[in-house]
Amino acid sequence: MSGKFEPKTEVHLNPPKDDPITVEELAKYDGSNPDLPIYVAMKGIVFDVSTNRAAYAPGKSYNVFAGKDASRGLAKSSVKPEDAVPEWEDLSDSEKGVLNDWVTFFTKRYNIVGKVVR
């Protein structure tokens, strides 16, 4: 794998959790409440991205993904709100590869706090 998906510094992460998180609960972690962490989900895995508020807080470049399962948008390299949705199964193989690279990157950089339940 290329270095572009590797964290710049070693990150010490907590053991992954598989706590169930509903879509409604996930939406509360969109960065709008500074007292709550910011969560982004991919392929149903919920990551705490609070350590990177500079990118995910309201008004920042990736806030469109905060509080959502953003699988499609990340796979398509799109920050359009309509692409910040969990549906990814119908994407091309190359887009699925991009999504898998993002999952790998997030897994090495952010704590996994749960799984999206529908």
N, C-alpha and C positions, 0 to 999 in steps of 0.2 A: 504494500500500500504506500502511496506517496506521502510525503511529509506534510502535505497541506492539511491533513486531518489529524495530525498529531498535536497534542497540547504542547505549548512552549515550555512549560515547567511541569515537574511532577506534581500530581494532585493526589492528596490523601482522601480517599472516599470511604464512606460508611458502607457496611454490607447492604446489598440491594434489598429493598422491601417489596412485598407484593400486596400491600394493603389495597383493598378495593376503593376506587375513587370514581364517583359518578361524574357524568358530563357536567351536571349542574354544579357539583362541588368544584371540579376542575376550573370552571369559569370564574370562581371567586379569586383564583390565584393569577390574575391577569396583570398584576403590577399596580393596579389603581389604589390599593390599600398598602401604604408603606409599612404597616405592621405585619403584613403577611408575606410569605415567600412568593416567588414567581415560578410557576410551573409551565413546562412545555411537554407535550406528549408526542410520541411517534410510535406507530404500530402498536398502540395501546400501552406503551411503557411511559410512565410519568417521571420526568426529570425535574429536579429543583435547580433552576438556572439563576437563582438569586445572586450568586457570586459574580454574575455578569449583568447586573442591573443597567450598566451603561449601554447595553444592546437591547434589553428586553423591557425596560421601563416604559411607561406611557410617553409617546412622542419620539421614541428611539426607533432605530431601523428595523428591529425584529419584534417589536411589540405586537404586531399582527398575529404572531404565533402564541403569545402569552395567554395562558388559561385555556388552551385548545389542544386537540390532537391535530397537529399541523403536518401530518405525513405527506399529503399531496403537494402542498406548497414547497416543502423542503425537497421532495423528489424532483419537482419541476424547476427548482431554483427560482420560485416566484414568491414575491411578497404581496401579491394581490389578495385582499381579504376573502374573495370567493374561492381561492385555492387553499386557504388555511382550514382544511377539512381532513377528516381521517381516511377518506376513501382513496386507496392506492392500488388495489388489486388489478384494476384495468389499465394500469400504466405500462409503458414499454419496458422491455428488459433493461434498457440503459437507465431509464428513470428509476426503476426498482433498485438498480445498482447504486445510484446516487443516494437513494433513501437509506440503503443498508450501510453506506459509508457514513452518513450522518448519524445513524444509530450507533455505530462503532465509535465515532468521535465523541458523541454525548456520553456514552457509557464510560469512556476514559476520563471525562472531564467533570461530569455532574453526578450528584447522588440520585439514585433511583429510589423514588418515594412511594411508588405504587403502580397499579394497573387500572386502566380505564374499564369500568363495567357499564354496560348499556342495559 
